[in-house]
């Protein structure tokens, strides 16, 4: 079974703090993704990575950065947290997009509240 | 511009009856579609998928129908069970030739199955 784990289930931070969200997958997947889920807006892609040290912006990258130093780990960084970044953050991984059509496997999510 | 739309934010169905969840898309280049199910405080889990070369795919109680000319897909759950109560997301994948690994997710439909 693919397992995608996220470092925290719940996180409360203050405005202006630097926040790190960590994601680890154990299936040697090339692709990793960070989404946020907000009511009425569905899943919106923040950043994704298709290889170590490679990253691409998703639909809403503003205010976020990412790091992928190792294949199994993909970190999302909020340089200076703001209240509008309060959300559920979901990490996902998948096999390469150029192979057979591969589903994305999701972690359990991190509910981040910025006060 | 929402390329994948789920126009019903919520749906209530009696236990044992059929649940029909709908999804519309705008990009005719999408060639693979997936449904994910999400319980509160958990990450989405893959449910069923369909390739654009098919018009139907069945897996137990779950059937997905694809109408390419209408750019419409639907998920049928028969019979519905209380454990099916969750948020359902449809997602579309561009073809490998597009050079992107992004899935485009809809906004979700919250299904409530009443006992």
gemmi code that builds the backbone of each chain (N, CA, C; Angstrom):
import gemmi

chains = {
    "A": [
        ("UNK", (0.829, -1.201, 0.000), (0.000, 0.000, 0.000), (0.868, 1.256, 0.000)),
        ("UNK", (0.469, 2.203, -0.845), (1.158, 3.487, -0.852), (0.830, 4.225, 0.425)),
        ("UNK", (1.860, 4.809, 1.006), (1.578, 5.599, 2.186), (2.168, 6.989, 1.992)),
        ("UNK", (1.312, 7.974, 2.186), (1.743, 9.364, 2.155), (1.454, 9.934, 3.530)),
        ("UNK", (2.484, 10.412, 4.180), (2.294, 10.946, 5.524), (2.616, 12.434, 5.551)),
        ("UNK", (1.902, 13.135, 6.410), (2.141, 14.558, 6.594), (2.500, 14.797, 8.040)),
        ("UNK", (3.399, 15.724, 8.282), (4.037, 15.858, 9.598), (3.060, 16.211, 10.706)),
        ("UNK", (2.022, 16.972, 10.381), (1.082, 17.379, 11.424), (-0.337, 17.248, 10.907)),
        ("UNK", (-1.266, 16.868, 11.761), (-2.677, 16.855, 11.376), (-3.307, 18.218, 11.612)),
        ("UNK", (-2.890, 18.863, 12.702), (-3.422, 20.177, 13.045), (-2.254, 21.085, 13.435)),
        ("UNK", (-2.357, 22.334, 12.977), (-1.286, 23.291, 13.249), (-1.909, 24.657, 13.451)),
        ("UNK", (-1.464, 25.372, 14.480), (-1.924, 26.733, 14.718), (-0.699, 27.639, 14.749)),
        ("UNK", (-0.701, 28.648, 13.912), (0.438, 29.563, 13.819), (-0.065, 31.001, 13.881)),
        ("UNK", (0.878, 31.889, 14.133), (0.543, 33.319, 14.188), (0.932, 33.996, 12.879)),
        ("UNK", (0.237, 35.058, 12.571), (0.536, 35.854, 11.377), (1.998, 36.262, 11.384)),
        ("UNK", (2.645, 36.083, 10.243), (4.042, 36.461, 10.103), (5.026, 35.349, 10.391)),
        ("UNK", (4.567, 34.251, 10.983), (5.462, 33.135, 11.270), (5.830, 32.408, 9.985)),
        ("UNK", (6.994, 31.773, 9.999), (7.398, 30.906, 8.897), (6.906, 29.505, 9.237)),
        ("UNK", (6.229, 28.874, 8.283), (5.598, 27.583, 8.540), (6.126, 26.552, 7.553)),
        ("UNK", (6.458, 25.390, 8.075), (6.916, 24.279, 7.251), (5.906, 23.146, 7.347)),
        ("UNK", (5.444, 22.682, 6.207), (4.606, 21.488, 6.159), (5.392, 20.422, 5.414)),
        ("UNK", (5.516, 19.263, 6.073), (6.336, 18.202, 5.502), (5.457, 17.057, 4.995)),
        ("UNK", (5.906, 16.468, 3.913), (5.198, 15.337, 3.333), (6.219, 14.283, 2.933)),
        ("UNK", (5.926, 13.029, 3.276), (6.820, 11.927, 2.934), (6.002, 10.809, 2.320)),
        ("UNK", (6.508, 10.260, 1.209), (5.850, 9.099, 0.592), (6.860, 7.962, 0.507)),
        ("UNK", (6.320, 6.736, 0.602), (7.207, 5.573, 0.715), (7.166, 4.667, -0.505)),
        ("UNK", (6.635, 5.175, -1.622), (6.495, 4.302, -2.788), (7.388, 4.702, -3.947)),
        ("UNK", (8.405, 5.504, -3.677), (9.372, 5.855, -4.722), (8.703, 6.586, -5.896)),
        ("UNK", (7.685, 7.367, -5.603), (6.991, 8.109, -6.650), (7.800, 9.312, -7.093)),
        ("UNK", (7.786, 9.543, -8.405), (8.498, 10.709, -8.937), (7.746, 12.007, -8.675)),
        ("UNK", (6.424, 11.954, -8.831), (5.627, 13.182, -8.750), (5.099, 13.405, -7.340)),
        ("UNK", (5.180, 14.647, -6.900), (4.558, 15.015, -5.627), (3.874, 16.364, -5.777)),
        ("UNK", (2.825, 16.555, -5.014), (1.937, 17.700, -5.197), (1.541, 18.278, -3.835)),
        ("UNK", (1.324, 19.594, -3.816), (0.689, 20.235, -2.668), (-0.573, 20.951, -3.131)),
        ("UNK", (-1.680, 20.649, -2.448), (-2.965, 21.280, -2.710), (-3.439, 21.965, -1.432)),
        ("UNK", (-4.357, 22.902, -1.612), (-5.150, 23.333, -0.483), (-6.624, 23.145, -0.819)),
        ("UNK", (-7.377, 22.801, 0.218), (-8.801, 22.572, 0.030), (-9.565, 23.580, 0.855)),
        ("UNK", (-10.430, 24.327, 0.197), (-11.270, 25.311, 0.862), (-12.716, 25.086, 0.442)),
        ("UNK", (-13.658, 25.319, 1.345), (-15.077, 25.092, 1.031), (-15.501, 25.855, -0.222)),
        ("UNK", (-16.157, 25.151, -1.117), (-16.654, 25.769, -2.337), (-15.617, 25.984, -3.423)),
        ("UNK", (-14.368, 25.713, -3.106), (-13.307, 25.921, -4.081), (-12.615, 24.625, -4.480)),
        ("UNK", (-12.928, 23.538, -3.842), (-12.338, 22.253, -4.196), (-10.868, 22.185, -3.858)),
        ("UNK", (-10.143, 21.383, -4.627), (-8.703, 21.204, -4.439), (-7.978, 22.097, -5.426)),
        ("UNK", (-7.151, 22.960, -4.913), (-6.387, 23.856, -5.789), (-4.906, 23.562, -5.635)),
        ("UNK", (-4.241, 23.422, -6.775), (-2.835, 23.024, -6.788), (-1.941, 24.225, -6.487)),
        ("UNK", (-1.056, 24.066, -5.505), (-0.145, 25.131, -5.115), (1.182, 24.989, -5.879)),
        ("UNK", (1.804, 23.840, -5.710), (3.067, 23.519, -6.387), (3.101, 22.027, -6.645)),
        ("UNK", (3.892, 21.630, -7.624), (4.178, 20.217, -7.778), (5.623, 20.012, -8.197)),
        ("UNK", (6.069, 18.794, -8.047), (7.453, 18.456, -8.345), (7.465, 17.117, -9.065)),
        ("UNK", (8.185, 17.032, -10.171), (8.240, 15.781, -10.918), (9.596, 15.095, -10.797)),
        ("UNK", (10.468, 15.685, -9.978), (11.771, 15.057, -9.753), (12.454, 15.805, -8.605)),
        ("UNK", (13.489, 15.191, -8.060), (14.250, 15.857, -7.004), (14.777, 17.195, -7.520)),
        ("UNK", (14.638, 18.209, -6.683), (15.085, 19.573, -6.971), (14.319, 20.243, -8.117)),
        ("UNK", (13.314, 19.594, -8.649), (12.500, 20.202, -9.699), (11.160, 20.597, -9.098)),
        ("UNK", (10.655, 21.736, -9.535), (9.361, 22.192, -9.029), (8.694, 23.035, -10.104)),
        ("UNK", (7.388, 23.033, -10.046), (6.629, 23.886, -10.960), (5.480, 24.518, -10.198)),
        ("UNK", (5.155, 25.718, -10.553), (4.041, 26.403, -9.908), (2.726, 25.788, -10.353)),
        ("UNK", (1.829, 25.715, -9.404), (0.472, 25.294, -9.718), (-0.390, 26.513, -9.995)),
        ("UNK", (-1.621, 26.437, -9.558), (-2.570, 27.516, -9.846), (-2.516, 28.662, -8.848)),
        ("UNK", (-2.071, 28.395, -7.630), (-2.070, 29.434, -6.588), (-0.752, 29.412, -5.803)),
        ("UNK", (0.376, 29.694, -6.427), (1.666, 29.605, -5.737), (2.021, 30.801, -4.853)),
        ("UNK", (1.274, 31.883, -4.985), (1.654, 33.116, -4.274), (1.629, 32.912, -2.765)),
        ("UNK", (2.723, 33.320, -2.134), (2.824, 33.198, -0.680), (3.403, 31.877, -0.207)),
        ("UNK", (3.721, 30.991, -1.177), (4.246, 29.669, -0.847), (5.557, 29.416, -1.594)),
        ("UNK", (6.371, 28.549, -1.024), (7.512, 27.997, -1.741), (7.602, 26.518, -1.367)),
        ("UNK", (8.425, 25.779, -2.109), (8.547, 24.348, -1.854), (10.009, 23.952, -1.921)),
        ("UNK", (10.258, 22.762, -1.386), (11.601, 22.207, -1.413), (11.502, 20.709, -1.600)),
        ("UNK", (12.321, 20.190, -2.530), (12.387, 18.744, -2.711), (13.857, 18.349, -2.861)),
        ("UNK", (14.445, 18.052, -1.737), (15.857, 17.660, -1.702), (16.032, 16.154, -1.845)),
        ("UNK", (15.020, 15.407, -1.428), (15.046, 13.950, -1.556), (13.767, 13.501, -2.233)),
        ("UNK", (13.844, 12.379, -2.904), (12.712, 11.916, -3.705), (11.462, 11.706, -2.854)),
        ("UNK", (11.642, 11.217, -1.642), (10.482, 10.841, -0.848), (9.873, 12.012, -0.067)),
        ("UNK", (10.512, 13.170, -0.072), (10.078, 14.255, 0.800), (9.814, 15.538, 0.009)),
        ("UNK", (8.671, 16.140, 0.279), (8.287, 17.378, -0.422), (7.751, 18.337, 0.634)),
        ("UNK", (8.394, 19.472, 0.784), (8.038, 20.403, 1.832), (7.369, 21.639, 1.259)),
        ("UNK", (6.353, 22.096, 1.949), (5.668, 23.339, 1.598), (6.024, 24.376, 2.659)),
        ("UNK", (6.410, 25.564, 2.200), (6.869, 26.605, 3.119), (6.014, 27.850, 2.938)),
        ("UNK", (5.497, 28.330, 4.056), (4.815, 29.611, 4.072), (5.803, 30.589, 4.690)),
        ("UNK", (6.374, 31.454, 3.882), (7.458, 32.330, 4.346), (6.995, 33.268, 5.456)),
        ("UNK", (5.789, 33.780, 5.324), (5.223, 34.682, 6.325), (3.716, 34.443, 6.336)),
        ("UNK", (3.289, 33.594, 7.258), (1.906, 33.128, 7.243), (0.922, 34.291, 7.386)),
        ("UNK", (-0.170, 34.168, 6.656), (-1.239, 35.165, 6.750), (-2.557, 34.448, 7.007)),
        ("UNK", (-3.537, 35.204, 7.490), (-4.814, 34.582, 7.867), (-5.513, 33.945, 6.669)),
        ("UNK", (-5.285, 34.468, 5.468), (-5.951, 33.869, 4.303), (-5.287, 32.567, 3.858)),
        ("UNK", (-4.275, 32.152, 4.577), (-3.662, 30.846, 4.326), (-4.184, 29.781, 5.287)),
        ("UNK", (-5.148, 30.158, 6.106), (-5.846, 29.170, 6.927), (-6.601, 28.234, 5.981)),
        ("UNK", (-6.301, 26.950, 6.070), (-6.878, 26.015, 5.104), (-6.497, 24.584, 5.475)),
        ("UNK", (-7.043, 23.639, 4.716), (-6.600, 22.244, 4.773), (-5.579, 22.051, 3.663)),
        ("UNK", (-4.398, 21.575, 4.028), (-3.335, 21.357, 3.057), (-3.164, 19.855, 2.835)),
        ("UNK", (-3.175, 19.474, 1.565), (-3.100, 18.064, 1.192), (-1.893, 17.828, 0.301)),
        ("UNK", (-1.133, 16.803, 0.656), (-0.001, 16.388, -0.152), (-0.409, 15.126, -0.922)),
        ("UNK", (0.125, 14.969, -2.115), (-0.166, 13.774, -2.909), (1.076, 13.353, -3.681)),
        ("UNK", (1.100, 12.084, -4.080), (2.203, 11.611, -4.912), (1.652, 10.684, -5.982)),
        ("UNK", (2.420, 10.528, -7.050), (2.025, 9.610, -8.117), (3.255, 9.199, -8.906)),
        ("UNK", (3.084, 8.134, -9.679), (4.128, 7.720, -10.607), (4.218, 8.758, -11.721)),
        ("UNK", (5.247, 8.668, -12.558), (5.422, 9.704, -13.582), (4.208, 9.861, -14.480)),
        ("UNK", (3.984, 11.079, -14.915), (2.840, 11.355, -15.767), (2.948, 10.762, -17.147)),
        ("UNK", (4.132, 10.377, -17.559), (4.272, 9.835, -18.904), (4.132, 8.316, -18.931)),
        ("UNK", (3.871, 7.725, -17.785), (3.623, 6.278, -17.788), (2.102, 6.072, -17.857)),
        ("UNK", (1.659, 4.904, -17.520), (0.213, 4.666, -17.599), (-0.516, 5.636, -16.676)),
        ("UNK", (-1.774, 5.799, -16.948), (-2.523, 6.800, -16.207), (-2.547, 6.446, -14.731)),
        ("UNK", (-1.938, 7.285, -13.983), (-1.721, 6.986, -12.577), (-2.507, 7.892, -11.659)),
        ("UNK", (-3.148, 7.271, -10.710), (-3.877, 8.048, -9.732), (-2.906, 8.734, -8.786)),
        ("UNK", (-3.368, 9.776, -8.166), (-2.606, 10.434, -7.114), (-3.044, 9.868, -5.772)),
        ("UNK", (-2.063, 9.616, -4.923), (-2.329, 9.114, -3.582), (-2.140, 10.274, -2.604)),
        ("UNK", (-3.118, 10.463, -1.763), (-3.114, 11.626, -0.876), (-2.731, 11.261, 0.548)),
        ("UNK", (-2.117, 12.216, 1.214), (-1.904, 12.118, 2.642), (-3.173, 12.519, 3.389)),
        ("UNK", (-3.142, 12.446, 4.726), (-4.344, 12.714, 5.523), (-4.681, 14.194, 5.654)),
        ("UNK", (-3.757, 15.064, 5.267), (-4.033, 16.498, 5.336), (-3.520, 17.142, 6.611)),
        ("UNK", (-3.225, 18.420, 6.518), (-2.870, 19.246, 7.673), (-3.824, 20.421, 7.722)),
        ("UNK", (-4.550, 20.507, 8.812), (-5.465, 21.651, 9.001), (-4.660, 22.760, 9.646)),
        ("UNK", (-4.364, 23.810, 8.868), (-3.565, 24.939, 9.359), (-4.486, 26.104, 9.671)),
        ("UNK", (-4.317, 26.636, 10.876), (-5.029, 27.847, 11.271), (-4.004, 28.925, 11.550)),
        ("UNK", (-4.173, 30.079, 10.893), (-3.267, 31.212, 11.119), (-4.050, 32.303, 11.847)),
        ("UNK", (-3.573, 32.632, 13.022), (-4.293, 33.614, 13.856), (-3.735, 35.022, 13.683)),
    ],
    "B": [
        ("UNK", (-11.229, 30.543, -14.214), (-11.983, 29.756, -15.172), (-11.968, 28.288, -14.745)),
        ("UNK", (-13.116, 27.798, -14.307), (-13.198, 26.455, -13.773), (-13.349, 25.476, -14.922)),
        ("UNK", (-12.322, 24.678, -15.167), (-12.379, 23.740, -16.286), (-13.145, 22.473, -15.944)),
        ("UNK", (-13.266, 22.183, -14.656), (-14.016, 21.014, -14.211), (-15.032, 21.508, -13.184)),
        ("UNK", (-16.298, 21.258, -13.457), (-17.345, 21.833, -12.616), (-18.240, 20.761, -12.026)),
        ("UNK", (-18.493, 20.893, -10.746), (-19.501, 20.072, -10.090), (-20.543, 21.041, -9.568)),
        ("UNK", (-21.649, 21.124, -10.274), (-22.599, 22.197, -10.021), (-23.489, 21.972, -8.805)),
        ("UNK", (-23.496, 20.735, -8.306), (-24.297, 20.477, -7.111), (-23.372, 20.387, -5.910)),
        ("UNK", (-23.404, 21.352, -5.016), (-22.521, 21.287, -3.850), (-22.923, 20.197, -2.868)),
        ("UNK", (-24.201, 19.796, -2.891), (-24.624, 18.764, -1.950), (-25.765, 17.957, -2.536)),
        ("UNK", (-25.901, 16.743, -1.981), (-26.922, 15.808, -2.460), (-27.301, 14.908, -1.295)),
        ("UNK", (-28.600, 14.707, -1.100), (-29.076, 13.777, -0.070), (-29.864, 12.671, -0.740)),
        ("UNK", (-29.594, 11.434, -0.334), (-30.226, 10.269, -0.941), (-30.601, 9.294, 0.165)),
        ("UNK", (-31.703, 8.608, -0.031), (-32.115, 7.599, 0.941), (-31.270, 6.341, 0.771)),
        ("UNK", (-30.968, 5.703, 1.881), (-30.222, 4.438, 1.834), (-30.907, 3.439, 0.922)),
        ("UNK", (-30.113, 2.768, 0.090), (-30.656, 1.764, -0.819), (-31.021, 2.307, -2.195)),
        ("UNK", (-31.161, 3.634, -2.300), (-31.497, 4.235, -3.584), (-30.223, 4.552, -4.361)),
        ("UNK", (-30.388, 5.060, -5.552), (-29.245, 5.408, -6.402), (-28.792, 6.841, -6.109)),
        ("UNK", (-27.480, 7.017, -6.034), (-26.886, 8.360, -5.955), (-26.254, 8.656, -7.307)),
        ("UNK", (-26.536, 9.841, -7.829), (-25.932, 10.257, -9.095), (-25.223, 11.583, -8.887)),
        ("UNK", (-23.920, 11.552, -9.072), (-23.113, 12.759, -8.924), (-22.610, 13.161, -10.309)),
        ("UNK", (-22.720, 14.447, -10.612), (-22.415, 14.924, -11.953), (-21.181, 15.812, -11.996)),
        ("UNK", (-20.575, 15.822, -13.173), (-19.352, 16.602, -13.373), (-19.309, 17.030, -14.837)),
        ("UNK", (-19.037, 18.290, -15.079), (-18.898, 18.804, -16.442), (-17.502, 19.367, -16.642)),
        ("UNK", (-16.988, 19.267, -17.841), (-15.668, 19.808, -18.118), (-15.715, 20.594, -19.430)),
        ("UNK", (-14.727, 21.447, -19.588), (-14.753, 22.334, -20.754), (-13.678, 21.996, -21.793)),
        ("UNK", (-12.615, 21.309, -21.382), (-11.485, 21.061, -22.272), (-11.609, 19.692, -22.929)),
        ("UNK", (-11.846, 19.667, -24.227), (-12.034, 18.395, -24.933), (-10.742, 17.579, -25.017)),
        ("UNK", (-9.604, 18.169, -24.633), (-8.334, 17.437, -24.663), (-8.161, 16.516, -23.460)),
        ("UNK", (-8.958, 16.711, -22.417), (-8.850, 15.806, -21.268), (-9.113, 14.377, -21.748)),
        ("UNK", (-8.271, 13.451, -21.318), (-8.440, 12.084, -21.818), (-8.543, 11.050, -20.715)),
        ("UNK", (-8.603, 11.514, -19.472), (-8.714, 10.557, -18.374), (-9.390, 11.275, -17.220)),
        ("UNK", (-10.331, 10.560, -16.601), (-11.130, 11.181, -15.548), (-11.167, 10.261, -14.342)),
        ("UNK", (-11.172, 10.881, -13.174), (-11.138, 10.110, -11.935), (-12.166, 10.672, -10.963)),
        ("UNK", (-12.631, 9.801, -10.087), (-13.444, 10.224, -8.953), (-12.700, 9.882, -7.665)),
        ("UNK", (-12.690, 10.866, -6.756), (-12.109, 10.675, -5.446), (-13.193, 10.885, -4.402)),
        ("UNK", (-13.006, 10.199, -3.286), (-13.945, 10.292, -2.170), (-13.167, 10.818, -0.973)),
        ("UNK", (-13.772, 11.759, -0.235), (-13.062, 12.326, 0.902), (-13.964, 12.384, 2.117)),
        ("UNK", (-13.491, 11.727, 3.189), (-14.147, 11.845, 4.480), (-13.540, 13.033, 5.232)),
        ("UNK", (-14.276, 13.607, 6.172), (-13.733, 14.719, 6.970), (-12.434, 14.319, 7.664)),
        ("UNK", (-11.493, 15.214, 7.699), (-10.213, 15.029, 8.389), (-9.376, 13.891, 7.790)),
        ("UNK", (-9.686, 13.491, 6.562), (-8.857, 12.510, 5.865), (-8.528, 13.030, 4.481)),
        ("UNK", (-7.462, 12.477, 3.878), (-7.164, 12.826, 2.510), (-8.095, 12.124, 1.540)),
        ("UNK", (-8.249, 12.655, 0.332), (-9.078, 11.983, -0.678), (-8.511, 10.612, -1.026)),
        ("UNK", (-9.390, 9.683, -1.310), (-8.963, 8.363, -1.774), (-9.574, 8.093, -3.142)),
        ("UNK", (-8.798, 7.460, -3.973), (-9.228, 7.152, -5.337), (-10.402, 6.179, -5.308)),
        ("UNK", (-11.386, 6.443, -6.160), (-12.573, 5.599, -6.200), (-12.669, 4.827, -7.515)),
        ("UNK", (-12.696, 5.540, -8.600), (-12.880, 4.906, -9.907), (-12.427, 5.884, -10.976)),
        ("UNK", (-12.035, 5.340, -12.114), (-11.570, 6.213, -13.201), (-12.141, 5.726, -14.526)),
        ("UNK", (-12.000, 6.561, -15.544), (-12.423, 6.176, -16.892), (-11.555, 6.874, -17.913)),
        ("UNK", (-11.173, 6.133, -18.926), (-10.435, 6.700, -20.034), (-11.415, 7.254, -21.053)),
        ("UNK", (-10.966, 8.229, -21.822), (-11.863, 8.853, -22.795), (-12.228, 7.917, -23.947)),
        ("UNK", (-11.552, 6.781, -24.051), (-11.910, 5.845, -25.118), (-13.086, 4.964, -24.708)),
        ("UNK", (-13.515, 5.091, -23.447), (-14.648, 4.313, -22.972), (-15.809, 5.243, -22.655)),
        ("UNK", (-16.998, 4.660, -22.533), (-18.116, 5.470, -22.084), (-18.687, 4.993, -20.750)),
        ("UNK", (-18.132, 3.894, -20.241), (-18.637, 3.350, -18.978), (-17.544, 2.525, -18.313)),
        ("UNK", (-17.458, 2.659, -17.006), (-16.577, 1.788, -16.241), (-17.268, 1.462, -14.929)),
        ("UNK", (-17.218, 0.187, -14.576), (-17.980, -0.284, -13.426), (-17.053, -0.963, -12.424)),
        ("UNK", (-17.309, -0.715, -11.149), (-16.536, -1.375, -10.090), (-17.455, -1.566, -8.900)),
        ("UNK", (-18.047, -2.747, -8.824), (-18.965, -3.022, -7.724), (-20.185, -2.120, -7.778)),
        ("UNK", (-20.407, -1.393, -6.696), (-21.576, -0.512, -6.637), (-21.376, 0.801, -7.375)),
        ("UNK", (-20.176, 1.047, -7.859), (-19.824, 2.330, -8.469), (-19.675, 2.182, -9.983)),
        ("UNK", (-20.349, 3.065, -10.710), (-20.241, 3.098, -12.166), (-20.020, 4.539, -12.592)),
        ("UNK", (-19.063, 4.735, -13.467), (-18.850, 6.067, -14.023), (-19.225, 6.035, -15.496)),
        ("UNK", (-19.983, 7.035, -15.920), (-20.396, 7.189, -17.309), (-19.749, 8.439, -17.877)),
        ("UNK", (-19.292, 8.325, -19.123), (-18.669, 9.467, -19.788), (-19.397, 9.765, -21.086)),
        ("UNK", (-19.824, 10.991, -21.245), (-20.454, 11.459, -22.474), (-19.548, 12.531, -23.053)),
        ("UNK", (-18.694, 12.127, -23.999), (-17.686, 13.047, -24.522), (-18.296, 14.192, -25.299)),
        ("UNK", (-19.353, 13.913, -26.032), (-19.944, 14.986, -26.842), (-20.527, 16.078, -25.956)),
        ("UNK", (-21.040, 15.680, -24.794), (-21.595, 16.653, -23.860), (-20.561, 17.138, -22.861)),
        ("UNK", (-19.376, 16.568, -22.894), (-18.318, 16.877, -21.921), (-18.868, 16.737, -20.493)),
        ("UNK", (-19.401, 15.568, -20.242), (-20.103, 15.327, -18.989), (-19.780, 13.921, -18.500)),
        ("UNK", (-19.507, 13.810, -17.218), (-19.405, 12.477, -16.622), (-20.230, 12.436, -15.354)),
        ("UNK", (-20.625, 11.218, -15.012), (-21.435, 11.038, -13.824), (-20.981, 9.784, -13.085)),
        ("UNK", (-21.154, 9.823, -11.788), (-20.845, 8.695, -10.918), (-22.152, 8.194, -10.337)),
        ("UNK", (-22.427, 6.904, -10.548), (-23.630, 6.285, -10.004), (-23.232, 5.336, -8.874)),
        ("UNK", (-23.917, 5.446, -7.768), (-23.686, 4.551, -6.632), (-25.001, 3.821, -6.366)),
        ("UNK", (-24.950, 2.493, -6.549), (-26.163, 1.700, -6.374), (-25.829, 0.375, -5.674)),
        ("UNK", (-26.475, 0.032, -4.557), (-27.322, 0.909, -3.757), (-26.479, 1.804, -2.859)),
        ("UNK", (-26.997, 2.948, -2.522), (-26.257, 3.864, -1.651), (-26.305, 3.354, -0.216)),
        ("UNK", (-25.196, 3.563, 0.480), (-25.104, 3.132, 1.872), (-24.679, 4.320, 2.743)),
        ("UNK", (-25.025, 4.312, 4.014), (-24.626, 5.429, 4.888), (-23.126, 5.693, 4.877)),
        ("UNK", (-22.309, 4.658, 4.719), (-20.862, 4.822, 4.670), (-20.371, 5.536, 3.422)),
        ("UNK", (-21.267, 5.728, 2.460), (-20.896, 6.468, 1.255), (-20.953, 7.979, 1.488)),
        ("UNK", (-21.483, 8.393, 2.605), (-21.577, 9.825, 2.919), (-20.175, 10.414, 3.002)),
        ("UNK", (-19.894, 11.348, 2.111), (-18.546, 11.912, 1.975), (-18.623, 13.033, 0.944)),
        ("UNK", (-17.510, 13.683, 0.719), (-17.397, 14.637, -0.385), (-16.743, 13.920, -1.556)),
        ("UNK", (-17.327, 14.052, -2.731), (-16.820, 13.412, -3.931), (-16.277, 14.475, -4.891)),
        ("UNK", (-15.035, 14.255, -5.307), (-14.391, 15.157, -6.269), (-14.207, 14.432, -7.588)),
        ("UNK", (-14.547, 15.081, -8.672), (-14.117, 14.548, -9.957), (-12.850, 15.288, -10.380)),
        ("UNK", (-12.047, 14.628, -11.176), (-10.775, 15.201, -11.624), (-10.548, 14.806, -13.073)),
        ("UNK", (-9.895, 15.672, -13.809), (-9.582, 15.413, -15.209), (-8.088, 15.545, -15.418)),
        ("UNK", (-7.589, 14.690, -16.294), (-6.149, 14.701, -16.556), (-5.887, 15.029, -18.018)),
        ("UNK", (-5.024, 16.001, -18.268), (-4.662, 16.275, -19.670), (-3.853, 15.107, -20.229)),
        ("UNK", (-3.741, 14.985, -21.545), (-2.968, 13.886, -22.128), (-1.481, 14.064, -21.861)),
        ("UNK", (-0.696, 12.986, -21.901), (0.751, 13.081, -21.659), (1.441, 14.068, -22.590)),
        ("UNK", (0.933, 14.237, -23.795), (1.550, 15.147, -24.760), (1.423, 16.609, -24.341)),
        ("UNK", (0.580, 16.874, -23.344), (0.409, 18.255, -22.906), (1.606, 18.737, -22.100)),
        ("UNK", (2.410, 17.784, -21.622), (3.607, 18.162, -20.874), (3.349, 18.560, -19.443)),
        ("UNK", (2.152, 18.314, -18.957), (1.863, 18.660, -17.565), (1.368, 17.430, -16.823)),
        ("UNK", (1.642, 17.401, -15.544), (1.192, 16.294, -14.717), (0.017, 16.700, -13.841)),
        ("UNK", (-0.524, 17.861, -14.107), (-1.565, 18.386, -13.241), (-2.889, 17.683, -13.484)),
        ("UNK", (-3.570, 17.399, -12.413), (-4.975, 17.032, -12.487), (-5.771, 18.298, -12.233)),
        ("UNK", (-6.926, 18.393, -12.852), (-7.814, 19.507, -12.591), (-8.991, 18.954, -11.796)),
        ("UNK", (-9.167, 19.462, -10.586), (-10.226, 18.960, -9.717), (-11.446, 19.856, -9.763)),
        ("UNK", (-12.608, 19.237, -9.611), (-13.834, 19.986, -9.417), (-13.947, 20.461, -7.979)),
        ("UNK", (-15.019, 21.167, -7.692), (-15.193, 21.769, -6.369), (-15.782, 20.801, -5.347)),
        ("UNK", (-16.244, 19.652, -5.803), (-16.747, 18.648, -4.873), (-18.251, 18.690, -4.688)),
        ("UNK", (-18.806, 17.521, -4.415), (-20.223, 17.378, -4.053), (-20.291, 16.586, -2.753)),
        ("UNK", (-20.978, 17.159, -1.779), (-21.125, 16.466, -0.496), (-22.357, 15.570, -0.570)),
        ("UNK", (-22.134, 14.273, -0.480), (-23.223, 13.294, -0.509), (-23.582, 12.879, 0.909)),
        ("UNK", (-24.867, 12.908, 1.193), (-25.347, 12.424, 2.485), (-26.351, 11.314, 2.214)),
        ("UNK", (-26.072, 10.124, 2.712), (-26.975, 8.997, 2.539), (-27.718, 8.810, 3.851)),
        ("UNK", (-29.026, 8.924, 3.771), (-29.868, 8.891, 4.952), (-30.332, 7.476, 5.249)),
        ("UNK", (-30.137, 7.063, 6.497), (-30.525, 5.698, 6.905), (-32.038, 5.592, 7.097)),
    ],
}
model = gemmi.Model(1)
for chain_id, residues in chains.items():
    chain = gemmi.Chain(chain_id)
    for i, (resn, *xyz) in enumerate(residues, 1):
        res = gemmi.Residue()
        res.name, res.seqid = resn, gemmi.SeqId(i, " ")
        for name, pos in zip(("N", "CA", "C"), xyz):
            atom = gemmi.Atom()
            atom.name, atom.element = name, gemmi.Element(name[0])
            atom.pos, atom.b_iso = gemmi.Position(*pos), 0.0
            res.add_atom(atom)
        chain.add_residue(res)
    model.add_chain(chain)
structure = gemmi.Structure()
structure.add_model(model)
structure.setup_entities()
